[in-house]
Amino acid sequence: MRGFSFRSLTFMLFIVFLVWSASFDTCIARRGKHWRPSRSNAASLANKKGKSHGNSHHRHHHGVSKPKTPPHKAPAPTPPAPKEKKPKPKPKPSPPQKGSTTFNVLDFGAKGNGKSDDTKAFQAAWAAACKVAASMLTVPAEYVFLVGPISFSGQYCKANIVFQLDGTIIAPTSSNAWGKGLLQWLEFTKLVGTTIQGKGTIDGSGSVWWQDYPFEDPIDNESELVIPLNNTVQQHPPMPIRNELKGKMPSVKPTALRFYGSFNVTVTGITIQNSPQCHLKFDNCAGVLVHDMRVSSPGDSPNTDGIHLQNSKDVLIHSTDLACGDDCVSIQTGCTNVYIHNVNCGPGHGISIGSLGKDGTKACVSKYHRTRCCYAWHNDRCQN
């Protein structure tokens, strides 16, 4: 028994020693010394943390745990800021493309409202049409164009230009537009094969002239303007002046539509009304055709001849209504081979050959023919 007791005592002392050793190591760890858990304990601890924090890693610094900074990523390139869109300017009317043969005055800046001055637009359209043979300048219908004194010069123009008049052209009523007086308002000069046609109207706004000088004979001496056709027209031809304006229209009244020094010209379809003086005049022209057109002015409008011929030859006028305050057709010096028929005249003074041989000079009119001319109106019927 003693042996057994000794062995048992020895075994018990060994057990006590092991327990005491384990307690001593635990105390040392708690006093701040480094203590490293076993790998099995560390693995189990990591598994427990992974369930709540995923695969994140922690760094210990002064006893405080901070999350690890994620790796730096390059920022995505910033797209360029969109450019500010400037407001598109309103499209401006532009002249027709090269090769075109039709030129509309609206495309050259004409307004057609009856108030804005469209003179420059007409000049620009004519300059473009002038360069193209057999071209057409159009004045569209349903527009009213205010146009000042203008010359459609053709010295360097191509032949056979058509002036298609379907709208209305009106003359200015301010004395400022006329200066001290002009002999014509719309002038076509030195042209070949030109035609004015359409259903439009040329309105001379003549009432502002008639009320200032109701029955005074106008000065209509164009002898100083008659020049050879191969010469140039004077830039500043002498103009007869009779008085100061003083806010009134000048005493020299213009012809509404005048052709000068032109060959093979035609006027058809249009209406010319309320001209300050003559409505349609041909001077130094050869080959004139007027038909199916109309002149209209009050019977008491002074010196408003319908058609006036001077120094012109080979003239044919037919199928035309001429209502004016003076001669329906007046023929002056230098005219030959004039043929007139089917003309309705009234009100007006009929067809006259006059104002010849002024100041004792020699004047001639030859080969003049007329048939079926109407001299006056009575009860809406022509009286021969």
C-alpha positions in Angstrom: 0.0 0.0 0.0 2.9 2.2 0.7 4.1 1.9 -2.8 0.8 2.6 -4.2 0.4 5.6 -2.0 3.7 7.0 -3.0 2.9 6.6 -6.7 -0.5 8.2 -6.2 1.0 11.0 -4.4 3.6 11.5 -7.0 1.0 11.5 -9.8 -1.2 14.0 -8.0 1.8 16.4 -7.4 2.5 16.2 -11.1 -1.1 17.1 -12.0 -0.9 20.1 -9.5 2.3 21.3 -11.1 0.8 21.3 -14.6 -2.3 23.2 -13.4 -0.1 25.7 -11.7 2.1 26.2 -14.8 -0.9 26.9 -17.0 -2.2 29.4 -14.5 1.2 31.1 -14.3 1.4 31.5 -18.2 -2.1 33.0 -18.3 -1.2 35.5 -15.7 1.9 36.6 -17.5 -0.1 37.2 -20.7 -2.5 39.3 -18.8 0.3 41.5 -17.5 1.1 42.8 -21.1 3.6 40.4 -22.4 3.2 39.1 -26.0 0.9 36.2 -26.2 0.4 34.3 -29.4 -2.5 32.0 -29.7 -2.1 28.7 -31.2 -2.7 28.2 -34.9 -5.9 26.3 -34.3 -7.3 29.0 -32.1 -6.2 31.7 -34.6 -7.9 29.9 -37.4 -11.1 29.5 -35.5 -11.0 33.2 -34.6 -10.5 34.2 -38.2 -13.4 32.0 -39.2 -15.7 33.7 -36.7 -14.7 37.2 -37.9 -15.0 36.3 -41.6 -18.7 35.7 -41.1 -19.4 39.2 -40.0 -16.7 41.3 -41.8 -16.2 39.3 -45.0 -12.6 39.2 -46.2 -11.6 42.6 -45.0 -8.2 43.0 -43.2 -7.4 45.1 -40.2 -4.3 46.8 -39.0 -3.8 47.4 -35.2 -2.2 50.6 -34.2 -2.0 51.7 -30.6 -4.7 49.2 -29.8 -7.2 50.8 -32.3 -8.3 48.9 -35.4 -8.5 50.8 -38.7 -9.8 49.6 -42.1 -7.2 49.1 -44.7 -7.3 51.8 -47.5 -8.5 50.4 -50.8 -6.1 50.5 -53.7 -6.2 53.8 -55.6 -8.0 53.8 -58.9 -7.4 56.3 -61.7 -10.4 58.6 -62.1 -12.5 58.1 -65.3 -11.8 60.7 -68.0 -14.2 63.6 -67.8 -16.1 64.0 -71.1 -15.5 67.4 -72.7 -18.2 69.9 -72.0 -20.6 70.3 -74.9 -20.0 73.5 -76.9 -22.6 76.1 -76.6 -24.7 76.2 -79.7 -24.9 79.6 -81.1 -28.4 80.6 -82.4 -28.6 80.1 -86.1 -28.9 83.4 -87.9 -32.0 83.9 -89.9 -31.5 82.9 -93.5 -31.0 85.9 -95.7 -32.4 85.9 -99.2 -29.7 85.0 -101.6 -29.4 85.6 -105.3 -30.2 82.6 -107.5 -27.5 80.1 -108.1 -25.2 80.3 -111.1 -26.9 79.3 -114.2 -30.3 80.5 -113.2 -32.2 82.7 -115.7 -35.0 83.9 -113.3 -34.3 86.7 -110.8 -37.0 87.5 -108.2 -36.7 91.0 -106.6 -37.7 89.4 -103.2 -34.4 87.4 -103.3 -32.5 90.6 -103.5 -34.0 92.2 -100.4 -37.2 93.7 -101.6 -39.9 93.9 -98.9 -43.0 94.4 -101.0 -44.9 96.1 -98.1 -45.6 99.3 -99.9 -43.6 101.3 -97.2 -40.0 100.2 -97.4 -37.9 101.6 -100.2 -37.2 98.7 -102.6 -35.2 100.7 -105.1 -31.9 99.1 -104.3 -33.4 95.6 -104.5 -34.7 96.3 -108.0 -31.3 97.7 -109.0 -29.5 94.6 -107.7 -32.0 92.2 -109.4 -31.6 94.0 -112.7 -27.8 93.9 -112.5 -28.0 90.2 -112.1 -30.5 89.6 -114.9 -28.6 92.0 -117.1 -25.7 89.5 -117.3 -27.8 86.6 -118.6 -29.3 86.5 -122.1 -33.1 85.9 -122.3 -33.3 86.1 -118.5 -36.4 87.1 -116.5 -36.7 89.6 -113.7 -39.9 88.9 -111.7 -42.0 91.2 -109.6 -44.4 88.8 -107.9 -48.1 89.2 -107.4 -49.8 90.2 -104.2 -46.9 92.5 -103.2 -46.6 96.3 -103.4 -43.2 97.7 -104.0 -42.2 101.3 -103.3 -39.6 102.2 -105.9 -38.0 105.6 -106.4 -36.6 107.0 -109.7 -34.6 104.3 -111.3 -32.9 103.6 -114.6 -32.7 100.0 -116.0 -29.7 100.7 -118.1 -28.9 98.2 -120.9 -25.7 99.5 -122.5 -23.9 96.4 -121.5 -26.9 94.1 -120.9 -27.6 90.9 -122.8 -30.5 90.8 -125.2 -34.1 89.6 -124.8 -34.6 90.3 -121.1 -38.2 89.9 -119.8 -39.5 92.1 -117.0 -42.3 90.0 -115.6 -44.6 92.4 -113.7 -47.4 90.7 -111.7 -47.3 92.8 -108.5 -47.7 96.5 -108.0 -45.0 99.2 -108.2 -45.8 102.6 -106.6 -44.0 105.9 -106.9 -42.9 107.8 -103.7 -45.1 110.8 -102.8 -42.3 112.7 -100.9 -40.6 115.6 -102.7 -37.3 114.4 -101.2 -37.2 111.4 -103.6 -37.4 113.7 -106.7 -35.0 116.4 -105.9 -35.8 119.4 -108.1 -37.5 117.4 -110.7 -37.0 114.5 -113.1 -38.3 113.7 -116.6 -39.0 110.0 -115.9 -39.6 107.6 -113.0 -39.0 104.2 -114.5 -36.6 104.3 -117.4 -35.4 101.5 -119.7 -32.5 102.6 -121.8 -30.4 101.1 -124.6 -31.9 97.7 -124.6 -32.4 95.1 -127.3 -35.4 92.7 -127.3 -36.7 93.7 -123.9 -40.3 92.9 -122.9 -42.4 94.2 -120.1 -45.3 91.9 -119.5 -47.7 90.6 -116.8 -50.9 91.4 -114.9 -49.3 93.9 -112.6 -49.7 97.7 -112.1 -47.4 100.7 -112.3 -48.9 103.4 -110.1 -47.4 106.9 -110.5 -49.2 108.3 -107.4 -49.9 111.4 -109.6 -52.6 113.0 -107.4 -49.9 114.7 -105.3 -48.6 116.3 -108.5 -51.9 117.3 -110.0 -53.2 119.2 -106.9 -50.1 121.5 -106.9 -50.2 122.3 -110.6 -53.7 121.4 -111.8 -53.7 122.8 -115.4 -50.2 124.0 -116.0 -48.4 122.8 -119.1 -45.3 120.9 -118.2 -41.9 121.5 -119.6 -41.2 118.5 -121.8 -38.2 119.6 -123.9 -36.1 116.5 -124.3 -34.1 117.8 -127.3 -30.9 118.0 -125.2 -31.3 114.4 -124.2 -31.5 113.1 -127.8 -28.0 111.8 -128.6 -26.5 109.2 -130.9 -27.1 105.7 -129.7 -23.4 104.9 -129.7 -22.7 107.6 -127.2 -23.2 107.5 -123.5 -26.1 109.3 -121.7 -25.1 112.3 -119.8 -24.8 111.6 -116.1 -26.4 114.9 -115.2 -28.6 116.1 -118.1 -29.9 119.6 -117.9 -33.2 119.7 -116.0 -35.6 122.6 -116.4 -36.4 124.1 -113.0 -39.2 126.6 -112.6 -39.5 127.2 -108.9 -38.2 126.2 -105.4 -39.9 123.2 -103.8 -41.1 124.8 -100.6 -42.4 121.4 -99.5 -44.3 120.8 -102.7 -43.7 118.4 -105.5 -41.4 119.8 -108.2 -42.9 121.4 -111.3 -41.1 119.1 -113.6 -43.4 116.0 -113.6 -42.0 112.6 -114.6 -43.2 110.1 -117.1 -44.2 106.9 -115.4 -42.5 104.5 -117.9 -40.0 105.6 -120.5 -38.0 103.7 -123.1 -35.0 105.4 -124.6 -32.6 104.3 -127.4 -33.9 100.8 -127.5 -34.7 98.2 -130.2 -37.5 95.7 -130.5 -39.2 96.4 -127.3 -42.6 95.1 -126.2 -45.1 96.2 -123.5 -48.1 94.0 -122.9 -50.6 93.0 -120.3 -49.8 95.5 -117.6 -51.7 98.6 -116.3 -50.1 102.0 -115.9 -52.2 104.4 -113.8 -52.1 107.8 -112.3 -48.9 109.0 -113.9 -47.7 112.5 -112.9 -47.4 113.2 -116.7 -47.2 110.8 -119.6 -47.8 107.2 -118.8 -45.7 105.4 -121.5 -43.1 107.1 -123.7 -40.9 105.9 -126.4 -37.9 108.1 -127.5 -35.3 107.2 -130.1 -36.6 103.7 -130.3 -37.0 101.3 -133.3 -39.3 98.4 -133.4 -42.0 99.1 -130.8 -45.0 96.8 -130.0 -47.7 97.8 -127.5 -50.8 95.6 -127.1 -53.4 94.3 -124.7 -52.4 96.8 -122.0 -54.2 99.5 -120.1 -53.7 103.1 -119.1 -55.9 104.6 -116.5 -56.1 108.2 -115.0 -58.9 110.6 -114.3 -60.2 112.7 -117.2 -59.2 115.9 -115.4 -55.6 114.9 -114.7 -53.4 117.4 -116.4 -51.1 116.5 -119.3 -51.3 112.8 -118.7 -50.9 111.4 -122.2 -51.4 107.7 -122.6 -48.6 106.8 -125.1 -46.1 109.4 -126.3 -43.9 108.8 -129.3 -40.8 110.8 -130.2 -38.0 110.1 -132.7 -39.2 106.5 -133.0 -40.0 104.3 -136.0 -41.7 101.0 -136.8 -44.3 101.3 -134.0 -47.4 99.1 -133.7 -50.1 99.8 -131.1 -53.2 97.7 -130.9 -55.9 96.2 -128.7 -55.2 98.7 -125.9 -57.4 100.7 -123.5 -56.2 104.2 -123.0 -58.1 106.3 -120.4 -56.3 109.5 -119.5 -56.6 113.3 -119.1 -54.8 114.3 -122.4 -54.0 112.7 -125.7 -54.5 108.9 -125.8 -51.6 108.7 -128.2 -49.4 111.7 -129.0 -46.9 111.6 -131.9 -44.2 114.2 -132.0 -41.3 114.9 -134.3 -39.1 112.3 -135.8 -41.6 109.4 -136.0 -42.2 107.2 -139.0 -44.1 104.1 -139.8 -46.6 104.2 -137.0 -49.6 101.9 -137.1 -52.4 102.1 -134.6 -55.6 100.1 -134.5 -58.3 98.7 -132.1 -57.5 101.3 -129.5 -60.2 102.4 -126.9 -59.6 106.0 -126.0 -61.6 107.6 -123.3 -61.5 109.8 -121.4 -58.9 111.6 -123.4 -58.3 113.7 -126.5 -57.9 111.0 -129.0 -54.8 110.5 -131.2 -52.8 113.6 -132.0 -49.9 114.7 -134.1 -48.7 117.9 -132.6 -46.1 120.0 -130.9 -44.1 120.1 -134.1 -41.8 122.7 -135.5 -41.1 124.4 -132.3 -39.3 127.8 -132.6 -39.4 127.6 -136.4 -37.6 124.3 -136.7 -38.5 121.7 -139.3 -40.3 118.6 -138.0 -41.6 115.5 -139.8 -44.1 112.7 -139.2 -44.4 110.1 -142.0 -46.3 106.9 -142.7 -48.9 107.1 -140.0 -51.9 104.8 -140.1 -54.8 104.4 -137.8 -58.0 102.3 -138.1 -61.0 101.7 -135.8 -59.8 104.2 -133.2 -62.2 105.2 -130.4 -62.0 108.9 -129.5 -64.4 109.2 -126.6 -66.8 107.4 -124.3 -70.5 108.1 -124.0 -72.8 105.9 -122.0 -70.1 103.3 -121.7 -69.8 103.0 -125.5 -67.1 104.1 -127.8 -67.9 107.1 -130.0 -65.9 107.3 -133.3 
